[in-house]
Amino acid sequence: MSYFNTDGLGFYLQNAYVKDWIDNTMVFMEVDNVKQFWNELLKLELTSKYDNIRLTPIRELEWGKECFLHDPSGILWHFGEFNTK
């Protein structure tokens, strides 16, 4: 198991692969500014550097905005910004 930490945020990874889990895994990460985050994702040119990566542009919903990254392992990452009222 490995722990990754940056700027006070962290997560664990372990060496385990269960296809049913991967095919049904979604991670939501709240960001301050989804448009800025989207532009940073585009600058990384992930789709040209890695196989099996998909980016889905920002959608505006009643609760806020989000964009998506499908990573090479099949995990769907949601990057979202909640509306502030």
JOGI-V788473 format. One record per residue. N is the residue number from 1. RES is the residue in one letter. PHI is phi in degrees with one decimal (999 if undefined). PSI is psi in whole degrees, 0 to 359 (NA if undefined). OMEGA is omega in degrees with one decimal (* if undefined). Layout:
[[N,RES,PHI,PSI,OMEGA] [N,RES,PHI,PSI,OMEGA]]
This chain:
[[1,M,999,140,178.8] [2,S,-125.2,145,177.0] [3,Y,-113.1,129,177.4] [4,F,-112.1,134,-177.0] [5,N,-140.5,135,174.2] [6,T,-149.0,131,177.8] [7,D,49.4,41,176.4] [8,G,81.5,1,176.4] [9,L,-111.0,141,-178.7] [10,G,-149.4,165,176.0] [11,F,-153.8,159,179.0] [12,Y,-104.4,145,170.4] [13,L,-124.2,142,175.3] [14,Q,-129.5,157,-178.8] [15,N,-84.1,79,178.8] [16,A,-145.7,137,179.1] [17,Y,-131.3,115,174.9] [18,V,-125.8,108,-172.4] [19,K,-52.4,316,180.0] [20,D,-60.4,324,178.9] [21,W,-69.8,314,-177.8] [22,I,-62.4,316,-178.7] [23,D,-66.6,349,-177.9] [24,N,-126.4,22,-177.1] [25,T,-99.4,133,176.6] [26,M,-134.2,137,177.2] [27,V,-121.2,131,176.4] [28,F,-108.9,126,176.7] [29,M,-121.2,121,178.0] [30,E,-79.7,133,177.4] [31,V,-123.6,157,-179.4] [32,D,-72.1,324,-175.0] [33,N,-142.3,101,-174.2] [34,V,-66.7,327,178.9] [35,K,-65.1,316,178.0] [36,Q,-64.6,318,179.2] [37,F,-62.6,317,178.1] [38,W,-58.7,314,179.4] [39,N,-61.9,323,177.0] [40,E,-66.4,319,175.8] [41,L,-59.3,315,-180.0] [42,L,-62.5,320,179.5] [43,K,-61.1,331,-179.5] [44,L,-70.9,344,179.5] [45,E,51.6,43,-175.9] [46,L,-61.2,322,-176.6] [47,T,-68.4,335,177.2] [48,S,-91.3,342,-179.0] [49,K,-91.1,331,-172.7] [50,Y,-131.8,145,175.0] [51,D,-76.0,154,172.2] [52,N,61.7,33,173.0] [53,I,-113.0,134,175.3] [54,R,-128.8,140,173.9] [55,L,-114.4,136,176.7] [56,T,-117.2,124,-175.1] [57,P,-60.4,170,-177.0] [58,I,-60.5,135,171.2] [59,R,-115.8,141,175.3] [60,E,-101.6,126,-178.2] [61,L,-123.5,173,-177.3] [62,E,-66.1,335,-179.6] [63,W,-90.4,343,-177.4] [64,G,158.8,212,-178.1] [65,K,-128.9,152,175.2] [66,E,-154.2,156,171.0] [67,C,-131.2,169,-172.6] [68,F,-132.2,150,170.5] [69,L,-132.6,124,172.5] [70,H,-96.0,114,-175.6] [71,D,-85.0,169,-174.5] [72,P,-60.2,336,-179.7] [73,S,-85.3,354,178.9] [74,G,101.9,359,-180.0] [75,I,-76.6,137,177.9] [76,L,-98.2,116,177.7] [77,W,-97.3,126,172.7] [78,H,-103.2,130,173.7] [79,F,-115.7,114,-171.7] [80,G,-129.2,154,177.4] [81,E,-126.2,119,-179.7] [82,F,-79.3,146,172.5] [83,N,-63.5,142,174.1] [84,T,-110.9,134,-177.4] [85,K,-125.7,NA,*]]
